């Protein structure tokens, strides 16, 4: 995604790990239900085994999606790249963004993530969002 020879990558990071909390909690609840069914004996054990398999698959897919989503800041652009089978990128040129906004709730400030809004591009769960926003602002000027 580098457009010129002078463009360099300043930040290349996964989204904050907080994005994994909800899908992993859902998978854990499904696994607990599956384990309870397996312990109950026949005919529930077959359903329990299927639920355990589905929970494992859901957790694996959530981690894989998280691993395959990158927030990238270059000297010229801010973009997010995501996708497992088909890779997609959404980008904005820093010199065309009127203002870069950083949104952080109290838990986000404590845990060190935030949402960056640059024009039409909104990237949620950016790790070290304050630092990334500061770097992007300096690169614009």
Order of alpha helices (4+ residues) and beta strands (2+ residues): beta-alpha-alpha-beta-beta-beta-beta-alpha-beta-beta-alpha
